[in-house]
């Protein structure tokens, strides 16, 4: 009789859990003893979910809202086990202490319990964080899971996994460190008939390479990808969930002060000590990305302010034009223009480097734009392959000033012209410079950081390092910086070509070198 009752219980349990396939919050409310275990009676389940599930305790509102979105996508996709559906991508940027590790555990249990033969990978910023926080929290909640006897949980060094006891190879999730050399562990999970999925905790510190490899694992089945983190960095793939890739991700920023479990007294102290507008408070409480990372050259806030500012030009302000020359076929040649403080006087011109490898062709385009814009000064990037372009422009009778990014800066505080020009551009932005909104430029400039050389001079991190981190070259940012290579005095006649006799000027940008 007892055996029969046990079989009936297991049968009913499987039916009940299977019924939560498209109801993640329903599963969470069913799977844990919220009404009988005092350890779980910390957060009061908010309305309207408290009435829906007839419970006093449960997850906080932010998790309930995420579950509602996930439920909507699951039902919309209606995965049939054969034809792949669009991935559900969810990114949470939050302050400290909102319960991300708890939420991670609930999501792991939901996917593993309701999707036979699903495969997942979980990671965090450090192996210690992964083992003691993310995976440690999973162990705590597994002890309270109604169907815990279905699974095996391990949390040993080099052996962090959670799998079905009868299908260990095909129905599992593994915790992997996020070292770049470990990126192959995030490659395709080969789960066409079920759910391949990833969960990144402290995602801001997970290397971009890991993100790139994981993205390739979302091409079959019913994929999920959850990323949680404090917004500590203003560059990288976690930041780009909110900028470059924002159309793909479901996103939510969570203010710690609005969450039930956070220490409100400590939050009040932080507000008093640092100020509500400080980066410390923005990151650790509001869940908002910092206005500048600790070594970011030009803050996102400064650039965004310029993009929302009404253009203003002081009469007599100089007209300046620049050209950043592509160094490879995958990069772009970019022309930028400004009239005094108006950096949007004309839209930028972007030319694929693969189509403009011929310096004569690029020079011809430069001459055409000069004739139209009539700048008082034209700065051209003559680092490397840019030299022949500048030479050809001069042969055609147009004046341009060549700038080598690696050459000596006029200000000894900067290691080279590249660092100096970005500084000058930043000063122009602070003085009220305006720009058109440009998401690509925000992405580029957000990744440009500085350090100091042995002579304590400011130097920017190499362009190729930035390209590797964000997947694109900083061509547009460099073109904007070039506009500020040297001070420019306005000329009454504007830019002159050979056809109307070139303007004579005593201006010498190199006089003080």
N, C-alpha and C positions, 0 to 999 in steps of 0.2 A: 504493500500500500504506500509506504514511504517513497519507494522508488518511483511509483507511478506519479505521486504528487510532485516529486523532483522533476520528472520529465515534463509534466504539465506546466510547472513553473518556468522551466527553461524555454519551453515552446512559447508560452505567453510572453516571456521577457523578450525573446527574439522578435515576436510580432510587434510588441510595444515599441521597441527601439527602431525597428524598420519603419514604423509609422512616422518617425521623426526625421526621415530622410530630407525633407524640405522644410524642417522646422527646428533650426538650431537652438533657439531660446527655449522652445518646448522641451528639447532634449536636456538642456542644462537644468531646467526646473524639475524634470523627472529623474535625472541620474544621480542627484545628490540629496541627502536628507536635510533639506533646509528647515523643515518644521520641527525636527527632533534633535538635531545636533547643535548644542550651544556654540561650538567653535565656528559654525557657519552663520550664526545670527548676529552679524555685524552691520551689514548694509540692508536697509529696508527697500524692498522692491518698489520702485516708484510707479505711479499711475502713468498710462492706463494698463500697464502690465500686471500690477498687483491684482486688479479685478479680473483680468483675463485668465490668470493662472491660479487665482484664489490662494495667494500666499503672501505672508507678511515680509519674508526675507528672500533675498536673491541678488542678482547682479545690479550694478548701478545703471543709470539711464544711458550712459555712453555705449555700454556693451549691448544693451537691449536694442538701441538704435542700429548698431552695426549688424546684429542678428536679423533685424527686420529687412535691412538692405540685402543681406545674403539670401534670406528666404525668397525675396522678390526675384533675385537673379536666378536662383535654382529653379523656381517655377517657370520663369520665362524661358530659360534654356531648355528645360524638359529633356535632359540627356537620355538617350535611348540605349546607351551601352555600346554603341557602334560609331555613330557619327560624332566627331569632335565638336565641342561648343566653345564659345568665347570664355577666356579665363576671367575669374572674379579676382580683381586686384584691389586690395584695401590697405591704405596707409594711414596710420595714426601718429600724429605728432603731438606730444603732450608734455606737461610739466611732470615733476617727480611725484611718485606715490599714488598713482591712480589705480593700481592693480593690474598692470600689464601682464605680469607673470601668471596671475590667476586666470586672466582672460586667455592666455596662451594655452594653459592646461585645459580649459573648457573646450577650446577649438580643436585641440589635438584629440580629445576624447570624442567629440562630436564626429569628426571626420572618420576616425578609426572605427567607431561603433556603428555608424550608419552606412559605411561604404566598404563592403568586402573587397579585399585585394587592392585597397588603396595603398599608395606609397608616398612617403613624405620625408623631407629633410628639414631639420630645425637648426638654426645657428644663432650665435650672439657675438658680441664684440670681442670677448676674451674667453679662453677655455674655462677660467675660474667662474666667470659670470654664467656661462652656459651650464656648468656642472652644479654649482651651488644655488643659483637663482632659478633660471629657466627650467632646467631638468629636475632640480630639487623640488620645486613647486609642483611639478607634474607628479612626483612621487607622493607628495602629500595628498593631492586630490585623487590619485589613483586608489589610495586606501579607502576613500569614501565613495568611490564609483560603484554604482549598483551592479554593473556587469564586469567588475574587476577580474573575476575568475576566467574571463575569456582571454586575458592578455598576460604577457610576461614583461615586467619592467626591470631594467638594469641601469645602474648609475655608477659603474666603475670606470676607472681611468682607461680611456681608449675603448670603452664598451658601454656607451650610452645609447640605449635603444628601447623600443616599446613595440611589441609585436604580438600577433595572434598566436596562441599556444599551439594550434594545429597547422598554421600556414606561415611559418616564420620567415620564409623567403619572399613570399608574394604579398603579405599583408602586414606592413610594418612602417615605422618611422624611425629615423636615425638622427642623433644629434652629432653635428660635425663642426669642428672649429672652422673659422672663416679665414684662415691663412691663404694667401693667394696660391701657394704651391699645393693647396688642398682643393683647388677649384674643380677638379674632375669629379669629386664626390657629389657635386651639384649638377652634374650633367644629366641628360635625359633619363627620366625615371621609367620610361617604357610601360605606361599604364593606360593603354588605349581603351580598355573596357571598364575602367573605373576612374579614380581621381588621383592624378599626380598633384602634389602640393608642397608648398614651401612656407616656412614661418621664420622671419628674421626678428630677433629681439635686439634692442639697442642698435637699430638698423643704420643709424647715422655713421657708425664706425665700421660697418661691413664694407670691405674693399669693392670698388666698382667691378673688378674682374669677376667676383663671385656673383654679382647681380647679372652680369652679361651671360655667364654660363647657365645660371638658373633660368633666365628668360628662354633659353633654348629648350627647356624641359616642359614648356607649357603648350606644346603643339598638338597633343592628343588628349583624348578622354574629356573629363570635366575638371579642368585645372582650377586650383585656388592658390593665391599668394597673399599672405598677410605679413605686413611689416609694421613694427612698433618701435618707437624711439623718442628720446629727447632730442630736440633739434639743435644739437651742439655745433654743427658745422654748416656753413653757408655755401658749401659746394659738395659735389658728390651725388650719387644716384638717389639717396634718400631725399636730398633737397630737390632733385629734379622731378620727383613724384609730384611736386607742387608747382613746377615751372615747365620744363621742357616736355615732360610726359603727363602733364596734368589731365589731358583729355582721356587718358587710358585708365587712370586710377580713381577709385572712390576714395575720398580724402576726408579726414576729420581732425581738427585741432582741438585739443581738450585742455581747458584751464583747470589746473589742480585745485584752485580755490572753489570750484563748483562741484567737486567730487566729495562724497560723504566721508570717505576714510582718511582724507588728508589732514595733516596737523595745521589747523587754521591759525593757531598762535604763532607757530614758526613762520608761516606764510606772511603774517602781519609783521613780524620782526624783519623779514627780508625786505618787505615793501618799505619799512621805515629806514633800514640800513642802506639800501641800494637805490631805492626809487622805482616806481612802477615802470618807468620808461627805460631803465637800465637793461643791458643785455643779460645780466645775471637773472633779473626777474622775468624778462621775456622768455628765456629758455627754460628756467627751472620751475616757473609757475604757470605762465600763460601758454606754454607749448608753442611759442612763436619763434621762428628762426631769428638768430641774432642779426642786428643791423650790420654787423661786420664780424667775421671770425677774428680770432685773436691776431692774425697776421694777414688779413685780407686787405688788399691795397685800396680798393674803392668799394665802399659798402653798398649793399643792395638798396638800402634805404635812400642813400644819396642819389643813386642812379634812378630809382623809381620816382623820387621827388622831381628830378629833372624831366622825366618823361610825362609827368602830370602837370608841369608848369606851362603857363601861357608864354609864348615866345615874346621876347622884348629886345629891340635893337636900339642902341644909342646912335643917333645920327653921326655919321663919319666913321663908324666902326669898320674894321678891315674885313675883307672877304678872303677866306682861306680855304684851300683845297688840299686834299692829301690822297696818296695812293699807297696801299700796302700790297706788295707784289707776292703772289703765291710762290711757295718754295717747292711744291709738289703737285701732282695731278689731282690729289684729293682735296687740296686747299683752294681758297678763293682769292682772286684779286679784288680788292675793295677800294672804291673811291668814296670819300666822305667830304662834306662841305659844311662850312659855318660862316655866318655873318655876325660878327661880334659875339653876343651871348646866344644867338639863335643857331643851334646845331641842327635844326630841322628846316633850314632855309631851302634845301633841296633834298629829295630822297637819295639815300645812298645808292651806289651802283655796284652790284656784285657780279663778277664774271668768273665762271668756272676756270680754275687753273689749267685743267686738261684741254680747254679750248683756246687758251691764250698763252701757250708756251712760246709762241713766236713773239719775240720782243718788239718786232716791227708792228705787229697787229695790235698789241697792247698800247704801244706809243701812239698809234693812230687814234685809238679810242681816247687816250688822254688828251691829245691835241683837240679833238672834237669837243670834249667836255670843258676844256679851258676856254675855247672860243665862245661857248655858250654861257659859262658861269662868270668869266672874267675876274678871276681871283687877284687879290693884291699879292698873294704869295702861294706857291704850290710846293708842298713838301712831299718828296717821294722816298720810299724805302729803297735804299740802294745797298742793303745788306745782301750779299751773295748775288743771286740772279737779277736783282733790281738794277744793277749798274748799267747794263746795256740799254735798258729801257730809258733811263734818264739821259744817257748819251744821245739816243735817237730823238728824244723830245727836243733837246737843245739843238740838234742838227736841223730840225724843222723850224727853228727860230723861236721857240717858246722857252721862257725861263722857268727852271724848276730848281729847287734846292735839295740836293741829295742828303739823306740822313742814314748813317750807319748805326743801327741799334746798339752795336757793341762798342761804339767809340766813346771817348771820354766825354763826360757830362760837364756843363759849365758850372755846376754846383758841386763842390767836393763831397757833399753828403750822399751823393748817389754814385754807384759803381759804374754806370754807363748811361747812354742816352735813353735806353728803353725805360729804366727805372725813373729817370728824370722826367721824361715826357708823360708817364702815367701820373706822376706827382703833379705836374702842371695841369693836366686834364682834371684831376681831382680838385685843384684850387679853382679852376674855371667853373666846375659844377657847384662848388660852395658859393661862388660869387653870383650865382643865379642862372647859369647856363641851362638851356632847354634842349630837349631831344624828342623825337617821335618815339612812341612806345615800341619796343623791340625785344621780344622774348629771347631771341638768340643772343643779343648783346648782353642781356642780363645773365644768361647762362655762362657766357665766356668770361665776363668780368668778375662774376661771383667766384670763379675758380682761380683768379690771379692773386697769388699771395706773395708776400715778400719775406726776406730774411736779411741777415747782415753778413758781409764778408769779413775777412780777417782784419781789415782796416776799419771795421765798424761802419762801412758804407752800406746803404740800403741797396738791395739787389732783388729782382723778381725771380721767382722760380722759373726754370727753363720752359720755353714754349712747347717742346716735345713732351715734357712731363705733364703739362696741362692737357695736351691733346690726348694723351693716353688715359687721363683721368675722366675726361668728359666726352671723349669721342669726336671732338671737333677742334679745329685750330682757332686761335684767337685772332684771326685776320681782321675782323671788324673792330675789335677792341684796339688793335694796333693802329688801324687807320684813324680811329678817333683820337688816340694819343698823339699821332703824328701831326694833327691839326695844331698842337700846342708845342711843337719842337722849339720854337723861338718866338719872342714877341714880334708882332707884325704891326707896322705903322700903315695907315691907309694911304692909298695913292689916289690922286684926284681922277686920273684917267682910267683907273682900274687896270686889269691885266692886258698886256699888249703882245701881239704876235708879230712875226716877221712882216706881215702884210701892212702893218701900220707903224712900223719902226718900234723896236722894243723899248720899253721904258728904261730910262737911266735912273739909277738910284744909288745913293751912297750907303744904303743899308748893307751891313756885313754881319751876318749871324755868327761868324767865327772870330770876330774882332777881339773878343775877350778870352779866347781860349789860350 
